[in-house]
Amino acid sequence: MSATSIILSVLCAIVCVIGEGGRTPPTKLYVDGRDREHGYTIIDEQIRYSGWRQVLRRRVSAPHLGDKHLDFDVIDQAKSCGAVVIFAWNSTSKTATIIREYMPGPHRVLSGLAAGIVEDDKHGIELDGRESLELIAARCELEEECHLAGGTWYRLTDEGVSSKNKLNSQFACSQAQMKSAVSMDKYVVTEITPWLVIDPEHVLEPRPMDDEEDIVIISGVPTDDILKTIREGDMNIVGAFASLLALEKLRSLGEI
Ligand SMILES: *[C@@H]1O[C@H](CO)[C@@H](O)[C@H](O)[C@H]1NC(C)=O
C-alpha cells in the first residue's frame, strides 16, 4: 500500500465513522455497524385497539419482499414517551429498596423496582432544560413508589442507544428525546431507560400513588437477595435487567 493510499484509507475511516452519525462502526459484534440501515419502511400504521395500552397494526415493506408487505401487531403505551426503571441503593447499609406488588400480566405478586412511563403532559411541565424528561420521570416514580428522593443518579445505558423508532411513527412524542432508552421487546414500541440512584432520602409526604397501585416497599435488601429473586423468577425481566446493570455499576464504583 502506498503512503497516499494509507492516508486516504485513514481519512476515509475517520470520515466514515463521523458520517455514521455516531453509530458504532463495524466490529465482530456489529458486523454491519450498530443499528444498521435496514431498508424496511412503515407504509401504514393504525391503532387497532386503544385502552391503557395500544395495539398498532404496522404494515412494513422491505426490499427483499418486492410488492409484498408484512403486517405486525406491536404494543405501545398510550400517551407515553418511553419508560423508566430505578434501582435505589443505600451505601451505608449496602442494600437496595425494591417493591412487591400485584402484577396483572403474570397475575401474581412479584418483586420489582420503581418504574413507570414517561408522560409528556405530566412530566413535561417540570422540564426546565436542566434535566432530561427521563430523569424527571424517574425521580417522580421513585418518590411515588418507594417514597425516596434526591441522591446521586446514574443512567445505566449509554447516550445515543435509543432507536429512532418514535420519529418514524405518526405517534411521535413531542418533547422527549429518549436518548438512552432500550427496546423492551421485539414487538413493543416502548423503550425504557434504567437508572441507579445512590443514597436517596425518605420523603415524608410523597407524591400520591396512582389508584391501581398497591405496593409494598421493601428496603434493606442485600445484593444476594436481589440475585436470588431474579434466579427464582420472582422479579420480572425489566426489574432484573435494571438490577443487574445497577449491580455491575455499583461494582465498578467500588460500592460492592
Ligand atoms: C440507609 O441505611 C442506614 C443504615 O442502616 C439507615 O440509617 C438509613 O436510614 C438508610 N437510609 C434510607 C433512606 O433508608
The ligand as an SDF file (V2000), in Angstrom:
LIG
                    3D

 14 14  0  0  0  0  0  0  0  0999 V2000
  -29.5730    3.7350   54.9130 C   0  0  0  0  0  0  0  0  0  0  0  0
  -29.0270    2.8340   55.8310 O   0  0  0  0  0  0  0  0  0  0  0  0
  -28.7290    3.3990   57.0980 C   0  0  0  0  0  0  0  0  0  0  0  0
  -28.0290    2.3240   57.9030 C   0  0  0  0  0  0  0  0  0  0  0  0
  -28.8150    1.1770   58.0330 O   0  0  0  0  0  0  0  0  0  0  0  0
  -30.0040    3.8920   57.7360 C   0  0  0  0  0  0  0  0  0  0  0  0
  -29.7310    4.5190   58.9720 O   0  0  0  0  0  0  0  0  0  0  0  0
  -30.6850    4.8990   56.7920 C   0  0  0  0  0  0  0  0  0  0  0  0
  -31.9460    5.2790   57.3250 O   0  0  0  0  0  0  0  0  0  0  0  0
  -30.8940    4.2730   55.4210 C   0  0  0  0  0  0  0  0  0  0  0  0
  -31.4350    5.2840   54.5130 N   0  0  0  0  0  0  0  0  0  0  0  0
  -32.6420    5.1850   53.9850 C   0  0  0  0  0  0  0  0  0  0  0  0
  -33.0880    6.2840   53.1180 C   0  0  0  0  0  0  0  0  0  0  0  0
  -33.3590    4.2200   54.1960 O   0  0  0  0  0  0  0  0  0  0  0  0
  1  2  1  0
  1 10  1  0
  2  3  1  0
  3  4  1  0
  3  6  1  0
  4  5  1  0
  6  7  1  0
  6  8  1  0
  8  9  1  0
  8 10  1  0
 10 11  1  0
 11 12  1  0
 12 13  1  0
 12 14  2  0
M  END
$$$$
